[in-house]
């Protein structure tokens, strides 16, 4: 795990998958970061966002370490505080998973949630 406490963290498995995706897309971790966020939508009301970015925005919060920086806007952080990003490649589902302690309800697919 990269960080502790009320920050946004990432498991080693998710970190390795992010590196794989960056390598496949010819994106350098030296000048890009993983942007996480929340937007309205989905069957539970809020949907997770995950993408690579290289532009800091005013009010961005930064987490992680020298291996991979994780960036989140302040509004999204209110919903994602304490969240861990994981990756699953099992038969029951493949992809990045947000383990969000703030979510009171999540949809069956795990892509949306409510507080």
N, C-alpha and C positions, 0 to 999 in steps of 0.2 A: 504494500500500500504506500502511496506517495505522501499523503497528509493525514492528520488526525483531527478529531474534534468536530467543529461545526463547519468545516470546509467541504468542498467537493473533492472526493477521492476517486482513485482508479485502481483496480486490481491489476496484478501483473499480467494476467491473461488478456484483459482488455487493452493494457498498454502494448503488449506484443502484437495484438491484432491491429491496433492503430498504426504501429510502425509498419506492419505488412501493407496496410492500405496506402500509407504515405509512399512507401517504396514503389508500389505498383503504379501510383499516380505521378511519380517523379516529383514528390513534394518533400522538401527538406524540413526536418524538425528544428533545424537551427533558425529558420526564419518563418515558420508557421506554428500554429498552436491549435489545440482542440477547443472549439467553441461549443459550449452547451447552453441550452436555453429552454424556455417554455413559451408556447403561444396558445391562444384560445382555439379550441376545436376538439375533435375526437368524440367518441361516444361517452366519455366521462367528464368532458368540459375543458381539459387542458392537455396539450400534446407536447411531448419532449422533442427538442431539436438537437442535432449533433452534426457538426461539420468542421472542416479544416478552414482556417482563416489566417490572414497575415496582417490585418489592420485592427489596431486597438481603437476602441471607441471611448468617448468620455463616460466615466462612471463604471468602466469594466473592473471586475474583481479578478485577481489572478491567484491560481493555486498550482500545485505541482512542484517539481524540482527541475534540475538541469536536464533531465531526460525528456520531459514533455510538459509544456505549460498548458494548463487548462484555464480558459477564460469564460466568464459569465457576466452578463449585464446585471445591474443591481436589482431590477424588477424580477428577473428570473430567479436570482439567488434567494429571494424571499420564499420561493416555493421549493428550491433545491438545496437549501442549507442542510448539511449532514448527509447528502446523497452520495452513494458509491456507484460508480460506473463499472459494470462487469460485462463479460462476454461469455456467451454460451454457444457451444457447437454441437449440442446433443440432439437426440432424436425428437425431443419435445419442443424444440424451438432453437433457432440459430440467429444470433445477432447480439447487439449491444443491449444490455438491460440496465435500467435505472433502479437502484434499490433505494427508494425514497422514504425515509421515516416520517415525512410530513403528509404523505398521501393517505387519506382515509378510505379511498376506494379507487381501484384500478380496473380497467377493462380486461377482458379475457386475453386480448392479444398483448397487453402490457405497454401499449403505445400511448395511452392516455390515462389521466388520473384526475381526481378531485381532492380538494382539501376540506 
